[in-house]
Amino acid sequence: MSAQLKTEEIKPDGNDFLPGLAIDTVIFGFHQNQLKILLLEYRNTGLMALPGGFILTNENLNDAAKRVLSERTGLSDIYLEQFYVFGDLSRFDPAPMRAIMAAKGYAPPENHWLLRRFISVGYYALVDFTKAVPIPDSLSDSCAWYDLANLPPLMQDHQFIVQKALDTLRTDLDRKLIGFNLLAETFTMADLQSLYETILDQKLHRSGFQRKMLSLGILERLDKHYSGGAHKAPFLYRFMSSK
């Protein structure tokens, strides 16, 4: 659970929010065979975290997740997937939140609602990071993209949350491709394979990959893409739902 403190959130009782429940978002960024993740850095604390937030008492859970994503990236209508609930006792540690608030000049009382134990609902999204505008919250110094293969240390259990989200993304990739909408309306099989190889972090056999994708029943084959020698022209494809 990371924070984006507004006036209501500083109130010690937290009556405007569901008690003990938070949202953490793992926002993967993809572009030109690069995979990144969005992180917050908290000023004067040395702490880095996933973008997160809290659920208003009159707000749907999924709506709260969409709001958090919009506030952190400036994007709306993004496919979000709820993937896990993080509730182990071992994740409870009020020290980071106390340090974050202290760095902003706020000394919370010991019974402040933000210092209590939180269960966090995890959501992940996969977006084109060139279209997102990372926006820091009121407590953080920066909000930026980091290479997934070279992440800095993260607060609390956020490294575990990232790994759980990545495992889920890789498992669900076949079923979620259309929702992510990361490719152009028409694309080659090589374009699609490059996306898979980046997310899975492994090379795939070309013919085997093509057979698998065609067997899923989600692609429509179009005319060939002529960019030079006709004998090398690949077919173009599009997702059936985009017709």
C-alpha positions in Angstrom: 0.0 0.0 0.0 1.4 3.3 -1.1 -0.1 6.7 -0.5 -1.6 9.6 -2.3 -2.7 11.8 0.6 -5.4 14.3 0.0 -7.0 16.5 2.7 -9.5 13.7 3.7 -6.7 11.1 4.0 -4.7 13.2 6.5 -7.7 13.1 8.9 -6.7 10.7 11.7 -10.0 8.7 11.6 -10.1 8.1 7.9 -13.9 8.0 7.9 -14.2 8.9 4.2 -12.4 5.6 3.3 -13.0 1.9 3.7 -10.9 0.9 6.7 -8.0 -1.5 6.3 -8.3 -1.8 2.5 -6.0 -0.4 -0.2 -5.2 -0.7 -3.9 -1.8 -1.3 -5.4 -1.4 -1.1 -9.2 1.3 -2.7 -11.2 1.4 -0.6 -14.4 3.5 -2.3 -17.1 4.7 -0.1 -19.9 5.4 -1.6 -23.3 6.8 0.1 -26.4 9.2 -1.1 -29.2 10.1 -4.3 -27.4 10.8 -2.6 -24.1 9.0 -3.5 -20.9 9.0 -1.1 -18.0 7.1 -0.5 -14.8 5.8 2.7 -13.2 7.2 3.6 -9.7 6.8 6.4 -7.2 9.8 7.8 -5.3 9.1 9.5 -2.0 11.1 12.6 -1.2 13.7 12.5 1.6 12.9 8.9 2.5 14.8 6.6 0.1 11.6 4.7 -0.4 10.2 3.6 -3.7 6.8 2.0 -4.2 4.0 1.0 -6.6 1.3 3.6 -7.3 -1.6 3.0 -4.9 -4.5 4.5 -3.2 -7.6 4.0 -1.1 -11.3 3.3 -1.7 -13.9 5.9 -0.8 -16.8 4.6 1.2 -19.2 5.5 -1.7 -16.9 4.2 -4.5 -16.9 0.8 -6.3 -13.6 -1.1 -6.0 -13.0 -1.3 -9.7 -13.8 2.4 -10.1 -11.2 3.2 -7.4 -8.6 1.3 -9.3 -9.4 3.1 -12.6 -9.2 6.4 -10.7 -5.7 5.5 -9.3 -4.5 4.6 -12.8 -5.8 7.8 -14.3 -4.3 9.9 -11.6 -0.9 8.3 -12.1 -0.7 8.1 -15.9 -3.3 10.6 -17.3 -4.8 7.6 -19.2 -8.5 6.5 -19.1 -10.3 3.5 -20.7 -7.3 1.3 -19.9 -7.8 -2.4 -19.5 -7.3 -3.2 -15.7 -7.1 -6.7 -14.3 -7.6 -7.6 -10.6 -5.0 -10.3 -10.0 -4.5 -11.0 -6.2 -5.2 -9.9 -2.7 -2.2 -9.3 -0.4 -3.0 -9.8 3.2 -0.2 -11.6 5.0 0.6 -10.3 8.5 4.2 -10.0 7.5 3.4 -7.2 5.1 2.3 -4.9 8.0 4.9 -2.2 8.8 3.8 1.3 9.7 7.3 2.7 9.6 7.4 3.5 5.9 4.1 5.4 6.0 5.2 7.3 9.1 8.5 8.2 7.3 6.6 9.4 4.2 4.3 11.6 6.1 7.2 13.0 8.3 9.1 13.9 5.2 6.1 16.1 4.2 6.1 17.8 7.6 3.1 15.9 9.1 3.5 14.1 12.4 0.6 11.6 12.6 -0.7 10.3 15.9 0.0 6.7 16.8 -3.6 5.7 16.1 -3.8 7.4 12.7 -5.7 5.2 10.3 -2.9 5.1 7.7 -0.6 3.5 10.3 -2.9 0.5 10.8 -2.7 -2.8 9.0 -3.9 -2.8 5.4 -5.0 -5.6 3.0 -4.2 -4.6 -0.6 -6.1 -5.5 -3.7 -3.7 -5.8 -6.7 -4.5 -4.7 -10.2 -2.2 -4.7 -13.2 -2.4 -2.9 -16.5 -0.3 -3.0 -19.7 -0.1 0.3 -21.6 2.0 2.0 -24.2 4.4 4.0 -22.0 4.9 6.7 -24.7 1.2 7.6 -24.3 1.3 7.9 -20.5 2.2 11.0 -18.6 3.5 9.8 -15.2 2.2 12.1 -12.4 3.6 12.0 -8.8 1.1 12.2 -6.0 1.1 14.7 -3.1 3.7 12.8 -1.1 6.1 11.5 -3.8 8.9 13.4 -5.4 8.7 11.6 -8.8 6.7 9.1 -10.8 8.6 7.5 -13.6 9.2 4.4 -15.7 11.9 1.9 -14.7 13.2 -1.1 -16.7 11.6 -4.2 -15.3 14.8 -6.1 -15.5 16.6 -3.6 -13.3 14.2 -2.4 -10.6 15.4 -0.6 -7.5 14.6 -1.9 -4.0 10.9 -1.4 -3.2 9.1 -0.8 0.1 7.2 -3.4 2.0 6.2 -6.4 -0.2 6.0 -4.4 -3.4 8.7 -6.5 -5.1 6.5 -9.6 -4.5 3.5 -7.8 -5.8 5.4 -7.0 -9.0 6.5 -10.6 -9.5 2.9 -11.9 -8.9 1.6 -9.4 -11.4 4.2 -10.4 -14.0 3.5 -14.1 -13.5 -0.3 -13.4 -14.0 0.3 -11.3 -17.1 2.4 -14.0 -18.7 -0.2 -16.7 -17.8 -3.1 -14.6 -19.1 -1.4 -13.1 -22.2 -3.3 -15.2 -24.8 -6.7 -14.2 -23.3 -5.9 -10.5 -22.6 -4.1 -9.5 -25.8 -7.2 -7.8 -27.4 -8.0 -5.9 -24.2 -4.4 -4.5 -23.9 -4.7 -2.9 -27.4 -0.9 -2.5 -27.7 -0.5 -3.2 -31.4 -1.6 -1.2 -34.4 -5.0 -2.1 -35.9 -3.1 -4.3 -38.4 0.2 -6.1 -37.7 2.4 -8.8 -38.8 3.0 -12.1 -37.1 6.5 -10.9 -36.4 5.1 -7.8 -34.6 3.0 -10.1 -32.4 5.8 -12.5 -31.7 8.1 -9.6 -30.6 5.5 -8.5 -28.1 5.3 -12.0 -26.7 9.0 -12.4 -26.5 9.4 -9.1 -24.7 6.8 -10.0 -22.0 7.8 -13.6 -21.6 11.6 -12.7 -21.8 12.4 -15.6 -24.0 12.8 -16.4 -27.7 10.0 -18.3 -29.4 10.2 -20.6 -32.4 8.6 -18.8 -35.3 6.5 -21.6 -36.9 5.4 -22.9 -33.5 4.3 -19.5 -32.4 2.4 -18.9 -35.6 0.5 -22.2 -35.3 -0.4 -21.4 -31.7 -1.7 -17.9 -32.4 -3.8 -19.1 -35.4 -5.3 -21.9 -33.2 -6.6 -19.3 -30.7 -9.2 -18.1 -33.1 -8.7 -14.4 -32.3 -6.8 -13.4 -35.5 -8.1 -12.5 -39.0 -5.6 -12.8 -41.8 -5.6 -9.9 -44.3 -3.6 -9.1 -47.5 0.1 -9.3 -47.6 2.2 -6.3 -46.5 4.4 -5.3 -49.5 7.5 -3.4 -48.5 10.0 -4.6 -51.0 10.5 -8.0 -52.6 7.1 -9.6 -53.1 8.4 -13.1 -52.2 9.2 -11.8 -48.7 5.9 -10.0 -48.1 4.3 -11.1 -44.8 0.6 -11.3 -44.2 -1.1 -8.7 -42.1 -3.4 -9.6 -39.3 -5.9 -8.0 -37.0 -7.9 -9.1 -34.0 -11.3 -10.3 -34.9 -12.9 -7.9 -32.3 -11.5 -4.9 -34.1 -13.6 -5.5 -37.3 
